[in-house]
């Protein structure tokens, strides 16, 4: 697994949607934000769907249950926002 160590070191503490941006607070205090329009499934989602975000896999990923979309924190940091 290519990112196993990095994924364990970089975990989300809190996640929220605000003003068109997905916002992630990392355990070490850094904050990452990206426009929801960068992801194909998030792009056309309603505000309530975008606000319904779960932290999964011990903090290494995000999940939007209503949209069936998952993104890894490391992937987001690398600029990979889904297919």
HTML snippet that shows the backbone in 3Dmol.js (N, CA, C, O; Angstrom):
<script src="https://3Dmol.org/build/3Dmol-min.js"></script>
<div id="view" style="width:600px;height:400px;position:relative"></div>
<script>
const pdb = `
ATOM      1  N   UNK A   1       0.833  -1.174   0.000  1.00  0.00           N
ATOM      2  CA  UNK A   1       0.000   0.000   0.000  1.00  0.00           C
ATOM      3  C   UNK A   1       0.879   1.239   0.000  1.00  0.00           C
ATOM      4  O   UNK A   1       1.626   1.486   0.947  1.00  0.00           O
ATOM      5  N   UNK A   2       0.785   1.988  -1.035  1.00  0.00           N
ATOM      6  CA  UNK A   2       1.649   3.132  -1.262  1.00  0.00           C
ATOM      7  C   UNK A   2       1.578   4.197  -0.169  1.00  0.00           C
ATOM      8  O   UNK A   2       2.611   4.743   0.218  1.00  0.00           O
ATOM      9  N   UNK A   3       0.391   4.500   0.332  1.00  0.00           N
ATOM     10  CA  UNK A   3       0.229   5.618   1.252  1.00  0.00           C
ATOM     11  C   UNK A   3      -0.055   5.211   2.684  1.00  0.00           C
ATOM     12  O   UNK A   3      -0.493   6.047   3.475  1.00  0.00           O
ATOM     13  N   UNK A   4       0.171   3.993   3.038  1.00  0.00           N
ATOM     14  CA  UNK A   4      -0.221   3.525   4.363  1.00  0.00           C
ATOM     15  C   UNK A   4       0.346   4.389   5.488  1.00  0.00           C
ATOM     16  O   UNK A   4      -0.406   4.798   6.372  1.00  0.00           O
ATOM     17  N   UNK A   5       1.627   4.673   5.482  1.00  0.00           N
ATOM     18  CA  UNK A   5       2.234   5.456   6.560  1.00  0.00           C
ATOM     19  C   UNK A   5       1.712   6.887   6.529  1.00  0.00           C
ATOM     20  O   UNK A   5       1.338   7.426   7.570  1.00  0.00           O
ATOM     21  N   UNK A   6       1.681   7.512   5.352  1.00  0.00           N
ATOM     22  CA  UNK A   6       1.206   8.895   5.241  1.00  0.00           C
ATOM     23  C   UNK A   6      -0.245   9.007   5.680  1.00  0.00           C
ATOM     24  O   UNK A   6      -0.613   9.970   6.353  1.00  0.00           O
ATOM     25  N   UNK A   7      -1.065   8.049   5.316  1.00  0.00           N
ATOM     26  CA  UNK A   7      -2.473   8.095   5.692  1.00  0.00           C
ATOM     27  C   UNK A   7      -2.654   8.007   7.198  1.00  0.00           C
ATOM     28  O   UNK A   7      -3.573   8.615   7.748  1.00  0.00           O
ATOM     29  N   UNK A   8      -1.807   7.273   7.857  1.00  0.00           N
ATOM     30  CA  UNK A   8      -1.913   7.157   9.306  1.00  0.00           C
ATOM     31  C   UNK A   8      -1.438   8.419  10.018  1.00  0.00           C
ATOM     32  O   UNK A   8      -1.892   8.721  11.121  1.00  0.00           O
ATOM     33  N   UNK A   9      -0.526   9.153   9.389  1.00  0.00           N
ATOM     34  CA  UNK A   9       0.016  10.367   9.995  1.00  0.00           C
ATOM     35  C   UNK A   9      -0.858  11.595   9.731  1.00  0.00           C
ATOM     36  O   UNK A   9      -0.863  12.537  10.524  1.00  0.00           O
ATOM     37  N   UNK A  10      -1.586  11.585   8.635  1.00  0.00           N
ATOM     38  CA  UNK A  10      -2.404  12.733   8.248  1.00  0.00           C
ATOM     39  C   UNK A  10      -3.871  12.335   8.350  1.00  0.00           C
ATOM     40  O   UNK A  10      -4.407  11.672   7.462  1.00  0.00           O
ATOM     41  N   UNK A  11      -4.509  12.744   9.431  1.00  0.00           N
ATOM     42  CA  UNK A  11      -5.910  12.374   9.638  1.00  0.00           C
ATOM     43  C   UNK A  11      -6.768  13.609   9.909  1.00  0.00           C
ATOM     44  O   UNK A  11      -6.299  14.609  10.452  1.00  0.00           O
ATOM     45  N   UNK A  12      -8.018  13.509   9.520  1.00  0.00           N
ATOM     46  CA  UNK A  12      -8.959  14.610   9.706  1.00  0.00           C
ATOM     47  C   UNK A  12      -9.520  14.597  11.130  1.00  0.00           C
ATOM     48  O   UNK A  12      -9.863  13.545  11.670  1.00  0.00           O
ATOM     49  N   UNK A  13      -9.600  15.761  11.708  1.00  0.00           N
ATOM     50  CA  UNK A  13     -10.188  15.933  13.041  1.00  0.00           C
ATOM     51  C   UNK A  13     -11.626  16.447  12.921  1.00  0.00           C
ATOM     52  O   UNK A  13     -12.495  16.090  13.716  1.00  0.00           O
ATOM     53  N   UNK A  14     -11.857  17.297  11.904  1.00  0.00           N
ATOM     54  CA  UNK A  14     -13.169  17.905  11.689  1.00  0.00           C
ATOM     55  C   UNK A  14     -13.314  18.200  10.200  1.00  0.00           C
ATOM     56  O   UNK A  14     -12.334  18.510   9.522  1.00  0.00           O
ATOM     57  N   UNK A  15     -14.542  18.102   9.697  1.00  0.00           N
ATOM     58  CA  UNK A  15     -14.812  18.437   8.295  1.00  0.00           C
ATOM     59  C   UNK A  15     -16.153  19.156   8.201  1.00  0.00           C
ATOM     60  O   UNK A  15     -17.094  18.832   8.926  1.00  0.00           O
ATOM     61  N   UNK A  16     -16.231  20.138   7.298  1.00  0.00           N
ATOM     62  CA  UNK A  16     -17.472  20.872   7.103  1.00  0.00           C
ATOM     63  C   UNK A  16     -17.485  21.471   5.699  1.00  0.00           C
ATOM     64  O   UNK A  16     -16.459  21.540   5.022  1.00  0.00           O
ATOM     65  N   UNK A  17     -18.670  21.900   5.286  1.00  0.00           N
ATOM     66  CA  UNK A  17     -18.859  22.557   3.994  1.00  0.00           C
ATOM     67  C   UNK A  17     -19.225  24.012   4.263  1.00  0.00           C
ATOM     68  O   UNK A  17     -20.081  24.303   5.099  1.00  0.00           O
ATOM     69  N   UNK A  18     -18.562  24.929   3.539  1.00  0.00           N
ATOM     70  CA  UNK A  18     -18.778  26.356   3.773  1.00  0.00           C
ATOM     71  C   UNK A  18     -18.501  27.155   2.505  1.00  0.00           C
ATOM     72  O   UNK A  18     -17.404  27.087   1.950  1.00  0.00           O
ATOM     73  N   UNK A  19     -19.489  27.908   2.052  1.00  0.00           N
ATOM     74  CA  UNK A  19     -19.318  28.818   0.906  1.00  0.00           C
ATOM     75  C   UNK A  19     -18.686  28.162  -0.319  1.00  0.00           C
ATOM     76  O   UNK A  19     -17.768  28.721  -0.919  1.00  0.00           O
ATOM     77  N   UNK A  20     -19.171  26.988  -0.687  1.00  0.00           N
ATOM     78  CA  UNK A  20     -18.673  26.309  -1.874  1.00  0.00           C
ATOM     79  C   UNK A  20     -17.395  25.519  -1.663  1.00  0.00           C
ATOM     80  O   UNK A  20     -16.858  24.938  -2.606  1.00  0.00           O
ATOM     81  N   UNK A  21     -16.904  25.493  -0.434  1.00  0.00           N
ATOM     82  CA  UNK A  21     -15.636  24.819  -0.136  1.00  0.00           C
ATOM     83  C   UNK A  21     -15.831  23.669   0.845  1.00  0.00           C
ATOM     84  O   UNK A  21     -16.602  23.772   1.799  1.00  0.00           O
ATOM     85  N   UNK A  22     -15.121  22.571   0.594  1.00  0.00           N
ATOM     86  CA  UNK A  22     -15.025  21.491   1.569  1.00  0.00           C
ATOM     87  C   UNK A  22     -13.823  21.841   2.439  1.00  0.00           C
ATOM     88  O   UNK A  22     -12.723  22.051   1.929  1.00  0.00           O
ATOM     89  N   UNK A  23     -14.029  21.904   3.735  1.00  0.00           N
ATOM     90  CA  UNK A  23     -13.001  22.339   4.683  1.00  0.00           C
ATOM     91  C   UNK A  23     -12.649  21.187   5.619  1.00  0.00           C
ATOM     92  O   UNK A  23     -13.529  20.522   6.165  1.00  0.00           O
ATOM     93  N   UNK A  24     -11.354  20.965   5.793  1.00  0.00           N
ATOM     94  CA  UNK A  24     -10.880  19.853   6.614  1.00  0.00           C
ATOM     95  C   UNK A  24      -9.859  20.371   7.620  1.00  0.00           C
ATOM     96  O   UNK A  24      -8.876  21.011   7.244  1.00  0.00           O
ATOM     97  N   UNK A  25     -10.093  20.096   8.880  1.00  0.00           N
ATOM     98  CA  UNK A  25      -9.120  20.409   9.926  1.00  0.00           C
ATOM     99  C   UNK A  25      -8.334  19.136  10.190  1.00  0.00           C
ATOM    100  O   UNK A  25      -8.902  18.123  10.597  1.00  0.00           O
ATOM    101  N   UNK A  26      -7.025  19.188   9.959  1.00  0.00           N
ATOM    102  CA  UNK A  26      -6.135  18.040  10.162  1.00  0.00           C
ATOM    103  C   UNK A  26      -5.723  18.001  11.638  1.00  0.00           C
ATOM    104  O   UNK A  26      -5.682  19.035  12.304  1.00  0.00           O
ATOM    105  N   UNK A  27      -5.423  16.818  12.135  1.00  0.00           N
ATOM    106  CA  UNK A  27      -5.059  16.632  13.554  1.00  0.00           C
ATOM    107  C   UNK A  27      -3.936  17.562  14.024  1.00  0.00           C
ATOM    108  O   UNK A  27      -3.913  17.966  15.186  1.00  0.00           O
ATOM    109  N   UNK A  28      -3.008  17.902  13.125  1.00  0.00           N
ATOM    110  CA  UNK A  28      -1.873  18.744  13.540  1.00  0.00           C
ATOM    111  C   UNK A  28      -2.196  20.242  13.487  1.00  0.00           C
ATOM    112  O   UNK A  28      -1.314  21.073  13.706  1.00  0.00           O
ATOM    113  N   UNK A  29      -3.462  20.588  13.195  1.00  0.00           N
ATOM    114  CA  UNK A  29      -3.875  21.982  13.201  1.00  0.00           C
ATOM    115  C   UNK A  29      -3.951  22.637  11.831  1.00  0.00           C
ATOM    116  O   UNK A  29      -4.494  23.735  11.709  1.00  0.00           O
ATOM    117  N   UNK A  30      -3.422  21.993  10.802  1.00  0.00           N
ATOM    118  CA  UNK A  30      -3.532  22.554   9.456  1.00  0.00           C
ATOM    119  C   UNK A  30      -4.978  22.464   8.974  1.00  0.00           C
ATOM    120  O   UNK A  30      -5.741  21.599   9.403  1.00  0.00           O
ATOM    121  N   UNK A  31      -5.329  23.365   8.089  1.00  0.00           N
ATOM    122  CA  UNK A  31      -6.654  23.350   7.485  1.00  0.00           C
ATOM    123  C   UNK A  31      -6.496  23.282   5.969  1.00  0.00           C
ATOM    124  O   UNK A  31      -5.712  24.022   5.375  1.00  0.00           O
ATOM    125  N   UNK A  32      -7.255  22.383   5.363  1.00  0.00           N
ATOM    126  CA  UNK A  32      -7.254  22.220   3.913  1.00  0.00           C
ATOM    127  C   UNK A  32      -8.642  22.585   3.424  1.00  0.00           C
ATOM    128  O   UNK A  32      -9.642  22.226   4.045  1.00  0.00           O
ATOM    129  N   UNK A  33      -8.701  23.302   2.306  1.00  0.00           N
ATOM    130  CA  UNK A  33      -9.982  23.642   1.681  1.00  0.00           C
ATOM    131  C   UNK A  33      -9.862  23.399   0.186  1.00  0.00           C
ATOM    132  O   UNK A  33      -8.813  23.634  -0.414  1.00  0.00           O
ATOM    133  N   UNK A  34     -10.962  22.919  -0.409  1.00  0.00           N
ATOM    134  CA  UNK A  34     -10.999  22.820  -1.865  1.00  0.00           C
ATOM    135  C   UNK A  34     -12.428  23.053  -2.349  1.00  0.00           C
ATOM    136  O   UNK A  34     -13.390  22.712  -1.661  1.00  0.00           O
ATOM    137  N   UNK A  35     -12.554  23.636  -3.535  1.00  0.00           N
ATOM    138  CA  UNK A  35     -13.891  23.891  -4.082  1.00  0.00           C
ATOM    139  C   UNK A  35     -14.598  22.578  -4.396  1.00  0.00           C
ATOM    140  O   UNK A  35     -14.011  21.682  -5.002  1.00  0.00           O
ATOM    141  N   UNK A  36     -15.847  22.465  -3.989  1.00  0.00           N
ATOM    142  CA  UNK A  36     -16.601  21.233  -4.252  1.00  0.00           C
ATOM    143  C   UNK A  36     -16.755  20.986  -5.750  1.00  0.00           C
ATOM    144  O   UNK A  36     -16.977  19.849  -6.164  1.00  0.00           O
ATOM    145  N   UNK A  37     -16.643  22.022  -6.561  1.00  0.00           N
ATOM    146  CA  UNK A  37     -16.795  21.881  -8.015  1.00  0.00           C
ATOM    147  C   UNK A  37     -15.662  21.091  -8.660  1.00  0.00           C
ATOM    148  O   UNK A  37     -15.765  20.718  -9.829  1.00  0.00           O
ATOM    149  N   UNK A  38     -14.583  20.827  -7.924  1.00  0.00           N
ATOM    150  CA  UNK A  38     -13.483  20.036  -8.472  1.00  0.00           C
ATOM    151  C   UNK A  38     -13.803  18.542  -8.530  1.00  0.00           C
ATOM    152  O   UNK A  38     -13.078  17.773  -9.163  1.00  0.00           O
ATOM    153  N   UNK A  39     -14.877  18.137  -7.875  1.00  0.00           N
ATOM    154  CA  UNK A  39     -15.285  16.735  -7.860  1.00  0.00           C
ATOM    155  C   UNK A  39     -16.580  16.581  -8.654  1.00  0.00           C
ATOM    156  O   UNK A  39     -17.532  17.337  -8.460  1.00  0.00           O
ATOM    157  N   UNK A  40     -16.604  15.600  -9.542  1.00  0.00           N
ATOM    158  CA  UNK A  40     -17.746  15.370 -10.434  1.00  0.00           C
ATOM    159  C   UNK A  40     -19.062  15.170  -9.675  1.00  0.00           C
ATOM    160  O   UNK A  40     -20.080  15.748 -10.056  1.00  0.00           O
ATOM    161  N   UNK A  41     -19.059  14.377  -8.629  1.00  0.00           N
ATOM    162  CA  UNK A  41     -20.290  14.105  -7.877  1.00  0.00           C
ATOM    163  C   UNK A  41     -20.692  15.261  -6.966  1.00  0.00           C
ATOM    164  O   UNK A  41     -21.879  15.534  -6.786  1.00  0.00           O
ATOM    165  N   UNK A  42     -19.716  15.925  -6.402  1.00  0.00           N
ATOM    166  CA  UNK A  42     -20.010  17.041  -5.502  1.00  0.00           C
ATOM    167  C   UNK A  42     -20.464  18.278  -6.272  1.00  0.00           C
ATOM    168  O   UNK A  42     -21.224  19.096  -5.753  1.00  0.00           O
ATOM    169  N   UNK A  43     -20.002  18.407  -7.490  1.00  0.00           N
ATOM    170  CA  UNK A  43     -20.266  19.592  -8.319  1.00  0.00           C
ATOM    171  C   UNK A  43     -21.755  19.913  -8.451  1.00  0.00           C
ATOM    172  O   UNK A  43     -22.147  21.078  -8.374  1.00  0.00           O
ATOM    173  N   UNK A  44     -22.579  18.896  -8.646  1.00  0.00           N
ATOM    174  CA  UNK A  44     -24.012  19.109  -8.873  1.00  0.00           C
ATOM    175  C   UNK A  44     -24.874  18.787  -7.653  1.00  0.00           C
ATOM    176  O   UNK A  44     -26.098  18.709  -7.759  1.00  0.00           O
ATOM    177  N   UNK A  45     -24.250  18.606  -6.521  1.00  0.00           N
ATOM    178  CA  UNK A  45     -24.983  18.238  -5.302  1.00  0.00           C
ATOM    179  C   UNK A  45     -25.654  19.453  -4.667  1.00  0.00           C
ATOM    180  O   UNK A  45     -25.233  20.593  -4.861  1.00  0.00           O
ATOM    181  N   UNK A  46     -26.703  19.175  -3.907  1.00  0.00           N
ATOM    182  CA  UNK A  46     -27.370  20.245  -3.163  1.00  0.00           C
ATOM    183  C   UNK A  46     -26.525  20.618  -1.943  1.00  0.00           C
ATOM    184  O   UNK A  46     -25.631  19.876  -1.536  1.00  0.00           O
ATOM    185  N   UNK A  47     -26.822  21.751  -1.387  1.00  0.00           N
ATOM    186  CA  UNK A  47     -26.098  22.203  -0.193  1.00  0.00           C
ATOM    187  C   UNK A  47     -26.237  21.193   0.956  1.00  0.00           C
ATOM    188  O   UNK A  47     -25.262  20.889   1.643  1.00  0.00           O
ATOM    189  N   UNK A  48     -27.459  20.680   1.154  1.00  0.00           N
ATOM    190  CA  UNK A  48     -27.661  19.719   2.250  1.00  0.00           C
ATOM    191  C   UNK A  48     -26.871  18.429   2.011  1.00  0.00           C
ATOM    192  O   UNK A  48     -26.368  17.831   2.962  1.00  0.00           O
ATOM    193  N   UNK A  49     -26.760  18.002   0.780  1.00  0.00           N
ATOM    194  CA  UNK A  49     -25.950  16.810   0.470  1.00  0.00           C
ATOM    195  C   UNK A  49     -24.473  17.086   0.730  1.00  0.00           C
ATOM    196  O   UNK A  49     -23.762  16.227   1.251  1.00  0.00           O
ATOM    197  N   UNK A  50     -24.014  18.276   0.372  1.00  0.00           N
ATOM    198  CA  UNK A  50     -22.610  18.637   0.581  1.00  0.00           C
ATOM    199  C   UNK A  50     -22.276  18.790   2.060  1.00  0.00           C
ATOM    200  O   UNK A  50     -21.154  18.506   2.480  1.00  0.00           O
ATOM    201  N   UNK A  51     -23.235  19.232   2.837  1.00  0.00           N
ATOM    202  CA  UNK A  51     -23.006  19.413   4.271  1.00  0.00           C
ATOM    203  C   UNK A  51     -23.007  18.089   5.036  1.00  0.00           C
ATOM    204  O   UNK A  51     -22.526  18.028   6.167  1.00  0.00           O
ATOM    205  N   UNK A  52     -23.539  17.044   4.434  1.00  0.00           N
ATOM    206  CA  UNK A  52     -23.608  15.725   5.066  1.00  0.00           C
ATOM    207  C   UNK A  52     -22.327  14.947   4.759  1.00  0.00           C
ATOM    208  O   UNK A  52     -22.306  14.079   3.887  1.00  0.00           O
ATOM    209  N   UNK A  53     -21.268  15.273   5.488  1.00  0.00           N
ATOM    210  CA  UNK A  53     -19.947  14.660   5.296  1.00  0.00           C
ATOM    211  C   UNK A  53     -19.584  13.870   6.546  1.00  0.00           C
ATOM    212  O   UNK A  53     -19.793  14.332   7.668  1.00  0.00           O
ATOM    213  N   UNK A  54     -19.042  12.684   6.342  1.00  0.00           N
ATOM    214  CA  UNK A  54     -18.571  11.855   7.458  1.00  0.00           C
ATOM    215  C   UNK A  54     -17.063  11.662   7.350  1.00  0.00           C
ATOM    216  O   UNK A  54     -16.518  11.549   6.253  1.00  0.00           O
ATOM    217  N   UNK A  55     -16.404  11.626   8.487  1.00  0.00           N
ATOM    218  CA  UNK A  55     -14.991  11.239   8.545  1.00  0.00           C
ATOM    219  C   UNK A  55     -14.973   9.728   8.711  1.00  0.00           C
ATOM    220  O   UNK A  55     -15.616   9.192   9.614  1.00  0.00           O
ATOM    221  N   UNK A  56     -14.235   9.033   7.839  1.00  0.00           N
ATOM    222  CA  UNK A  56     -14.212   7.571   7.859  1.00  0.00           C
ATOM    223  C   UNK A  56     -12.779   7.039   7.967  1.00  0.00           C
ATOM    224  O   UNK A  56     -11.808   7.787   7.848  1.00  0.00           O
ATOM    225  N   UNK A  57     -12.680   5.755   8.191  1.00  0.00           N
ATOM    226  CA  UNK A  57     -11.399   5.027   8.195  1.00  0.00           C
ATOM    227  C   UNK A  57     -10.374   5.644   9.144  1.00  0.00           C
ATOM    228  O   UNK A  57      -9.220   5.871   8.778  1.00  0.00           O
ATOM    229  N   UNK A  58     -10.817   5.908  10.361  1.00  0.00           N
ATOM    230  CA  UNK A  58      -9.897   6.441  11.361  1.00  0.00           C
ATOM    231  C   UNK A  58      -9.375   7.825  11.041  1.00  0.00           C
ATOM    232  O   UNK A  58      -8.298   8.211  11.496  1.00  0.00           O
ATOM    233  N   UNK A  59     -10.141   8.578  10.254  1.00  0.00           N
ATOM    234  CA  UNK A  59      -9.741   9.944   9.915  1.00  0.00           C
ATOM    235  C   UNK A  59      -8.993  10.075   8.615  1.00  0.00           C
ATOM    236  O   UNK A  59      -8.597  11.180   8.244  1.00  0.00           O
ATOM    237  N   UNK A  60      -8.785   8.974   7.904  1.00  0.00           N
ATOM    238  CA  UNK A  60      -8.006   9.027   6.662  1.00  0.00           C
ATOM    239  C   UNK A  60      -8.851   9.316   5.428  1.00  0.00           C
ATOM    240  O   UNK A  60      -8.314   9.499   4.336  1.00  0.00           O
ATOM    241  N   UNK A  61     -10.182   9.358   5.596  1.00  0.00           N
ATOM    242  CA  UNK A  61     -11.042   9.594   4.444  1.00  0.00           C
ATOM    243  C   UNK A  61     -12.297  10.356   4.788  1.00  0.00           C
ATOM    244  O   UNK A  61     -12.652  10.524   5.955  1.00  0.00           O
ATOM    245  N   UNK A  62     -12.967  10.817   3.733  1.00  0.00           N
ATOM    246  CA  UNK A  62     -14.244  11.510   3.852  1.00  0.00           C
ATOM    247  C   UNK A  62     -15.283  10.747   3.050  1.00  0.00           C
ATOM    248  O   UNK A  62     -14.968  10.140   2.026  1.00  0.00           O
ATOM    249  N   UNK A  63     -16.529  10.781   3.524  1.00  0.00           N
ATOM    250  CA  UNK A  63     -17.615  10.072   2.845  1.00  0.00           C
ATOM    251  C   UNK A  63     -18.862  10.951   2.824  1.00  0.00           C
ATOM    252  O   UNK A  63     -19.247  11.530   3.839  1.00  0.00           O
ATOM    253  N   UNK A  64     -19.486  11.038   1.645  1.00  0.00           N
ATOM    254  CA  UNK A  64     -20.768  11.714   1.466  1.00  0.00           C
ATOM    255  C   UNK A  64     -21.792  10.616   1.217  1.00  0.00           C
ATOM    256  O   UNK A  64     -21.913  10.149   0.084  1.00  0.00           O
ATOM    257  N   UNK A  65     -22.539  10.185   2.243  1.00  0.00           N
ATOM    258  CA  UNK A  65     -23.436   9.038   2.117  1.00  0.00           C
ATOM    259  C   UNK A  65     -24.537   9.219   1.067  1.00  0.00           C
ATOM    260  O   UNK A  65     -24.880   8.269   0.363  1.00  0.00           O
ATOM    261  N   UNK A  66     -25.080  10.399   0.962  1.00  0.00           N
ATOM    262  CA  UNK A  66     -26.149  10.622  -0.013  1.00  0.00           C
ATOM    263  C   UNK A  66     -25.642  10.620  -1.451  1.00  0.00           C
ATOM    264  O   UNK A  66     -26.417  10.406  -2.384  1.00  0.00           O
ATOM    265  N   UNK A  67     -24.349  10.856  -1.631  1.00  0.00           N
ATOM    266  CA  UNK A  67     -23.757  10.937  -2.968  1.00  0.00           C
ATOM    267  C   UNK A  67     -22.916   9.717  -3.317  1.00  0.00           C
ATOM    268  O   UNK A  67     -22.445   9.584  -4.447  1.00  0.00           O
ATOM    269  N   UNK A  68     -22.727   8.819  -2.339  1.00  0.00           N
ATOM    270  CA  UNK A  68     -21.878   7.643  -2.508  1.00  0.00           C
ATOM    271  C   UNK A  68     -20.490   8.035  -3.014  1.00  0.00           C
ATOM    272  O   UNK A  68     -19.974   7.448  -3.964  1.00  0.00           O
ATOM    273  N   UNK A  69     -19.901   9.029  -2.370  1.00  0.00           N
ATOM    274  CA  UNK A  69     -18.580   9.537  -2.754  1.00  0.00           C
ATOM    275  C   UNK A  69     -17.632   9.432  -1.580  1.00  0.00           C
ATOM    276  O   UNK A  69     -17.986   9.759  -0.447  1.00  0.00           O
ATOM    277  N   UNK A  70     -16.427   8.973  -1.858  1.00  0.00           N
ATOM    278  CA  UNK A  70     -15.367   8.850  -0.859  1.00  0.00           C
ATOM    279  C   UNK A  70     -14.097   9.501  -1.394  1.00  0.00           C
ATOM    280  O   UNK A  70     -13.757   9.336  -2.566  1.00  0.00           O
ATOM    281  N   UNK A  71     -13.404  10.232  -0.548  1.00  0.00           N
ATOM    282  CA  UNK A  71     -12.116  10.820  -0.901  1.00  0.00           C
ATOM    283  C   UNK A  71     -11.151  10.588   0.250  1.00  0.00           C
ATOM    284  O   UNK A  71     -11.542  10.632   1.417  1.00  0.00           O
ATOM    285  N   UNK A  72      -9.896  10.343  -0.081  1.00  0.00           N
ATOM    286  CA  UNK A  72      -8.885  10.184   0.965  1.00  0.00           C
ATOM    287  C   UNK A  72      -8.251  11.540   1.266  1.00  0.00           C
ATOM    288  O   UNK A  72      -8.139  12.394   0.386  1.00  0.00           O
ATOM    289  N   UNK A  73      -7.847  11.723   2.495  1.00  0.00           N
ATOM    290  CA  UNK A  73      -7.203  12.972   2.901  1.00  0.00           C
ATOM    291  C   UNK A  73      -5.885  13.148   2.150  1.00  0.00           C
ATOM    292  O   UNK A  73      -5.599  14.241   1.662  1.00  0.00           O
ATOM    293  N   UNK A  74      -5.089  12.102   2.051  1.00  0.00           N
ATOM    294  CA  UNK A  74      -3.825  12.176   1.321  1.00  0.00           C
ATOM    295  C   UNK A  74      -4.088  12.507  -0.143  1.00  0.00           C
ATOM    296  O   UNK A  74      -3.373  13.319  -0.729  1.00  0.00           O
ATOM    297  N   UNK A  75      -5.096  11.893  -0.737  1.00  0.00           N
ATOM    298  CA  UNK A  75      -5.446  12.187  -2.124  1.00  0.00           C
ATOM    299  C   UNK A  75      -5.806  13.651  -2.317  1.00  0.00           C
ATOM    300  O   UNK A  75      -5.370  14.279  -3.282  1.00  0.00           O
ATOM    301  N   UNK A  76      -6.592  14.191  -1.411  1.00  0.00           N
ATOM    302  CA  UNK A  76      -6.958  15.606  -1.483  1.00  0.00           C
ATOM    303  C   UNK A  76      -5.708  16.468  -1.395  1.00  0.00           C
ATOM    304  O   UNK A  76      -5.560  17.423  -2.157  1.00  0.00           O
ATOM    305  N   UNK A  77      -4.807  16.142  -0.474  1.00  0.00           N
ATOM    306  CA  UNK A  77      -3.568  16.902  -0.327  1.00  0.00           C
ATOM    307  C   UNK A  77      -2.701  16.830  -1.579  1.00  0.00           C
ATOM    308  O   UNK A  77      -1.930  17.746  -1.865  1.00  0.00           O
ATOM    309  N   UNK A  78      -2.837  15.730  -2.323  1.00  0.00           N
ATOM    310  CA  UNK A  78      -2.076  15.568  -3.568  1.00  0.00           C
ATOM    311  C   UNK A  78      -2.787  16.180  -4.774  1.00  0.00           C
ATOM    312  O   UNK A  78      -2.262  16.154  -5.887  1.00  0.00           O
ATOM    313  N   UNK A  79      -3.982  16.728  -4.550  1.00  0.00           N
ATOM    314  CA  UNK A  79      -4.717  17.332  -5.646  1.00  0.00           C
ATOM    315  C   UNK A  79      -5.598  16.374  -6.417  1.00  0.00           C
ATOM    316  O   UNK A  79      -6.019  16.672  -7.534  1.00  0.00           O
ATOM    317  N   UNK A  80      -5.882  15.218  -5.822  1.00  0.00           N
ATOM    318  CA  UNK A  80      -6.777  14.235  -6.454  1.00  0.00           C
ATOM    319  C   UNK A  80      -8.153  14.378  -5.799  1.00  0.00           C
ATOM    320  O   UNK A  80      -8.329  14.050  -4.626  1.00  0.00           O
ATOM    321  N   UNK A  81      -9.119  14.870  -6.570  1.00  0.00           N
ATOM    322  CA  UNK A  81     -10.433  15.175  -6.035  1.00  0.00           C
ATOM    323  C   UNK A  81     -11.513  14.249  -6.581  1.00  0.00           C
ATOM    324  O   UNK A  81     -12.683  14.631  -6.612  1.00  0.00           O
ATOM    325  N   UNK A  82     -11.160  13.068  -7.003  1.00  0.00           N
ATOM    326  CA  UNK A  82     -12.111  12.116  -7.524  1.00  0.00           C
ATOM    327  C   UNK A  82     -12.044  12.031  -9.042  1.00  0.00           C
ATOM    328  O   UNK A  82     -11.316  12.774  -9.700  1.00  0.00           O
ATOM    329  N   UNK A  83     -12.827  11.101  -9.573  1.00  0.00           N
ATOM    330  CA  UNK A  83     -12.774  10.835 -11.009  1.00  0.00           C
ATOM    331  C   UNK A  83     -13.524  11.850 -11.826  1.00  0.00           C
ATOM    332  O   UNK A  83     -13.563  11.748 -13.052  1.00  0.00           O
TER     333      UNK A  83
END
`;
const viewer = $3Dmol.createViewer("view");
viewer.addModel(pdb, "pdb");
viewer.setStyle({}, {cartoon: {color: "spectrum"}});
viewer.zoomTo();
viewer.render();
</script>
